[in-house]
């Protein structure tokens, strides 16, 4: 039986989902943002490790520290979600296993990101309870 | 020609991973992925630190004690190494994405630099940490 559908009509919808470029650029832009944020993070970690609880609380109350810390956490969790997603897609080829791991990866990153950012903001906004 | 046409020719197979000779650019690629997965765990440890800080002094002291334990220190050093490696090799990837340094000679040189940088920077940070009493 001859098909009257044109080759273009049959191919439509089967190709790239048209958002691969956005994903690719998102990975690179988050990587770029993480370069200065990570270097600042190492500096901050040294200072925090040298001090105790009171120092850490005073540190988190500084608006610059709190803002940069929230940005470091947000961009890191975004970037690692994208990174582990590629790892899962490379090695897991069963639909169910792949889907389950991709969703777990997303949930873990969003949950840990939300918990840590809320915690930093709570310390930053709490007045005089150190 | 007629004989060859009758028998099924042995198709050349892609060499299996185990017979590849290890080379530098291959190692840098694998290490990028491994350090990325290590930093995934590291970010969860960082999130745990933020939660412990918000919980109060007792939880914070407990968490800090955990990180300062022998196992905790080994993990923290591994994360330092992973951070500097992934950072430097990530920049190397960004340079590649911009279309530079893709020839074999440049890729080998940048790969060796990235390994050296990760080790030297990690040791330097831990030396500073020891000096300021952070460890």
Contacts between the chains, C-beta under 8 A, distances in Angstrom:
chain1	res1	chain2	res2	distance
A	28	B	94	6.5
A	28	B	97	6.1
A	31	B	90	5.2
A	31	B	93	7.6
A	31	B	94	6.4
A	32	B	94	6.7
A	34	B	87	7.8
A	34	B	90	7.6
A	35	B	87	6.7
A	35	B	90	7.5
A	35	B	91	6.6
A	38	B	83	6.4
A	38	B	87	5.6
A	39	B	87	7.8
A	42	B	80	7.9
A	42	B	83	6.9
A	42	B	125	6.4
A	46	B	125	7.0
A	46	B	128	6.3
A	46	B	129	5.9
A	46	B	132	6.7
A	46	B	134	5.5
A	47	B	134	7.9
A	49	B	129	6.5
A	49	B	134	3.8
A	49	B	135	7.2
A	50	B	129	7.7
A	50	B	132	4.9
A	50	B	133	5.5
A	50	B	134	4.0
A	53	B	53	7.7
A	53	B	57	4.6
A	53	B	60	4.6
A	53	B	61	6.6
A	56	B	53	5.6
A	56	B	60	6.9
A	57	B	53	7.1
A	60	B	53	6.6
A	69	B	50	7.8
A	73	B	43	7.9
A	73	B	46	7.3
A	73	B	47	7.2
A	73	B	50	7.3
A	76	B	43	5.2
A	76	B	46	7.8
A	77	B	43	6.5
A	80	B	36	7.3
A	80	B	39	6.8
A	80	B	40	4.9
A	80	B	43	5.8
A	83	B	36	5.0
A	83	B	40	7.4
A	84	B	36	7.7
A	84	B	37	7.0
A	84	B	40	5.9
A	87	B	33	6.4
A	87	B	36	7.6
A	87	B	37	6.8
A	108	B	44	7.7
A	112	B	43	7.0
A	112	B	44	5.6
A	112	B	47	4.2
A	113	B	47	7.4
A	115	B	47	5.9
A	115	B	50	7.5
A	115	B	51	5.6
A	116	B	46	6.8
A	116	B	47	3.7
A	116	B	50	4.0
A	116	B	51	6.6
A	117	B	50	7.8
A	118	B	54	7.7
A	119	B	50	4.2
A	119	B	51	4.9
A	119	B	53	6.4
A	119	B	54	3.7
A	120	B	50	5.3
A	120	B	53	7.7
A	120	B	54	7.6
A	122	B	54	4.8
A	123	B	53	5.7
A	123	B	54	5.4
